[in-house]
Amino acid sequence: MFDRQTLNELFDYTTFTWETYARTARSLPPDALARPVEGSGWPALRDVLFHVAAAWDGWLRDRLGLHDPLDASPERVTAWSDLDVHRQRTRGWLRRIIDETADGGLHDATQPMFEGTPAEMRVSAAEILAHILLHERGHHGDITTLLARLGATPPSIDYLTYVFFKQRKAGS
């Protein structure tokens, strides 16, 4: 079961990885985000980064009852700042759910998933939040591959790298 502390740790870790990728992506030529990359499985770096930044917008909007005025699509991304707009919005929504949902509400299995299919189930908000954060982690290999094919040295985003910098920041 994912408790609030674990969700916060996953949230912080994925914040670290995004910031680390940002430093690397900003070192690339201006057209690199949208440049087609053969053999990666993604049309361009912006596509996987946009997917990571905005993939769960619909669920988050439905959960919070928000209506998003942004016209979101990867084709509109030409600079890191375009990605960051979507990332910050989605992260704000995740943060809000983690912070404002009562402990019991995090673990009540109330969200229907895959209705009408053999995989139909009900899951808790904590399970969906963990899925969103772990889903992002699942795309780190895609991002690393694209960065390397675009000529960048892929950054270290391992969990223990995050722990190292977290400890240094805390002064341990």
C-alpha positions as CSV (number, residue, x, y, z in Angstrom):
1,M,0.0,0.0,0.0
2,F,1.3,3.5,-0.9
3,D,1.1,5.9,2.0
4,R,1.4,9.7,1.9
5,Q,5.1,9.6,2.8
6,T,5.9,7.1,-0.1
7,L,3.8,9.2,-2.5
8,N,5.7,12.3,-1.4
9,E,9.0,10.5,-2.0
10,L,8.0,9.4,-5.5
11,F,6.8,12.9,-6.2
12,D,10.1,14.4,-5.1
13,Y,12.2,11.8,-7.0
14,T,10.3,12.5,-10.3
15,T,10.8,16.3,-9.6
16,F,14.5,15.6,-9.4
17,T,14.5,13.6,-12.6
18,W,12.5,16.2,-14.5
19,E,14.9,19.0,-13.4
20,T,17.9,16.8,-14.3
21,Y,16.5,16.2,-17.8
22,A,15.8,19.9,-18.2
23,R,19.4,20.8,-17.6
24,T,20.5,18.3,-20.3
25,A,17.8,19.2,-22.8
26,R,18.5,22.9,-22.5
27,S,22.1,22.2,-23.5
28,L,20.9,20.8,-26.9
29,P,20.4,23.0,-30.0
30,P,17.0,24.8,-30.0
31,D,15.5,22.5,-32.6
32,A,16.5,19.3,-30.7
33,L,13.2,18.8,-28.9
34,A,11.2,18.5,-32.1
35,R,13.9,16.9,-34.2
36,P,12.8,13.4,-35.5
37,V,14.9,10.6,-34.0
38,E,15.0,7.2,-35.7
39,G,14.6,4.0,-33.8
40,S,13.5,5.4,-30.5
41,G,9.9,4.5,-30.6
42,W,8.9,8.1,-30.2
43,P,8.8,10.7,-33.1
44,A,10.9,13.2,-31.1
45,L,12.1,14.0,-27.6
46,R,9.2,16.4,-27.0
47,D,6.7,13.6,-27.6
48,V,7.9,11.4,-24.7
49,L,8.5,14.4,-22.5
50,F,5.0,15.7,-23.2
51,H,3.6,12.3,-22.5
52,V,5.4,12.2,-19.1
53,A,4.3,15.8,-18.4
54,A,0.6,15.6,-19.4
55,A,-0.5,12.0,-19.8
56,W,-2.8,11.9,-16.9
57,D,-4.4,15.3,-17.3
58,G,-7.8,13.9,-18.1
59,W,-8.0,11.8,-14.9
60,L,-6.7,14.6,-12.8
61,R,-9.2,17.1,-14.3
62,D,-12.0,14.6,-13.7
63,R,-10.9,13.9,-10.1
64,L,-10.7,17.6,-9.3
65,G,-13.5,18.9,-11.5
66,L,-11.2,21.3,-13.2
67,H,-11.5,22.5,-16.8
68,D,-8.1,23.2,-18.4
69,P,-8.0,26.1,-20.9
70,L,-4.6,25.0,-22.3
71,D,-4.6,23.5,-25.8
72,A,-2.3,20.6,-25.1
73,S,-0.5,18.7,-27.8
74,P,3.1,17.7,-28.3
75,E,3.1,19.3,-31.8
76,R,2.8,22.7,-30.1
77,V,6.0,22.1,-28.1
78,T,9.0,24.0,-29.5
79,A,10.9,24.8,-26.3
80,W,11.4,23.4,-22.8
81,S,9.2,26.2,-21.4
82,D,6.3,24.8,-23.5
83,L,6.7,21.4,-21.8
84,D,7.2,23.0,-18.4
85,V,3.8,24.7,-18.6
86,H,2.0,21.3,-18.8
87,R,4.3,19.7,-16.3
88,Q,3.8,22.4,-13.7
89,R,0.0,22.3,-14.1
90,T,-0.1,18.5,-13.8
91,R,2.3,18.5,-10.9
92,G,0.2,21.1,-9.1
93,W,-2.8,18.8,-9.5
94,L,-0.9,15.8,-8.2
95,R,0.4,17.8,-5.3
96,R,-3.1,19.0,-4.4
97,I,-4.4,15.5,-4.4
98,I,-1.6,14.1,-2.2
99,D,-1.8,17.1,0.2
100,E,-5.6,17.6,0.4
101,T,-7.0,14.0,0.3
102,A,-7.7,12.6,3.8
103,D,-5.8,9.5,4.6
104,G,-8.9,7.3,4.4
105,G,-9.7,8.9,1.0
106,L,-6.3,8.0,-0.3
107,H,-7.0,4.4,0.3
108,D,-10.7,3.9,-0.5
109,A,-10.9,1.8,-3.6
110,T,-13.4,4.0,-5.4
111,Q,-12.0,4.8,-8.8
112,P,-13.3,2.5,-11.6
113,M,-10.7,1.5,-14.1
114,F,-11.1,-0.3,-17.4
115,E,-14.8,-0.7,-17.0
116,G,-16.5,-3.2,-19.3
117,T,-13.2,-5.1,-20.0
118,P,-11.8,-8.3,-18.4
119,A,-9.3,-6.0,-16.5
120,E,-12.1,-4.1,-14.8
121,M,-11.2,-3.1,-11.2
122,R,-11.6,-0.5,-8.6
123,V,-8.5,1.2,-7.3
124,S,-7.7,3.8,-4.7
125,A,-6.5,7.3,-5.3
126,A,-3.1,6.3,-3.8
127,E,-2.8,3.5,-6.3
128,I,-3.5,5.8,-9.2
129,L,-1.1,8.5,-7.9
130,A,1.6,5.8,-7.5
131,H,0.8,4.6,-11.0
132,I,1.2,8.0,-12.5
133,L,4.5,8.6,-10.7
134,L,5.9,5.1,-11.5
135,H,4.6,5.4,-15.1
136,E,6.9,8.4,-15.5
137,R,9.8,6.4,-14.2
138,G,9.0,3.8,-16.9
139,H,9.8,6.3,-19.6
140,H,13.2,7.3,-18.3
141,G,14.9,4.8,-20.7
142,D,13.1,6.4,-23.6
143,I,14.2,9.8,-22.6
144,T,17.8,8.7,-22.0
145,T,17.9,7.0,-25.5
146,L,16.6,10.1,-27.2
147,L,19.0,12.4,-25.4
148,A,21.9,10.1,-26.4
149,R,20.8,10.0,-30.0
150,L,20.5,13.8,-30.1
151,G,24.2,14.0,-29.0
152,A,23.8,14.7,-25.3
153,T,25.4,12.8,-22.4
154,P,22.4,11.3,-20.6
155,P,22.3,12.4,-17.0
156,S,22.3,10.0,-14.1
157,I,18.7,9.8,-12.7
158,D,19.0,6.7,-10.7
159,Y,17.1,6.7,-7.4
160,L,20.4,6.6,-5.4
161,T,21.7,9.6,-7.4
162,Y,18.6,11.4,-6.1
163,V,19.2,10.2,-2.6
164,F,22.9,11.4,-2.8
165,F,21.8,14.9,-3.8
166,K,19.0,15.0,-1.3
167,Q,21.4,14.1,1.5
168,R,23.9,16.7,0.4
169,K,21.2,19.4,0.3
170,A,20.1,18.4,3.8
171,G,23.7,18.6,5.0
172,S,24.1,15.0,6.0
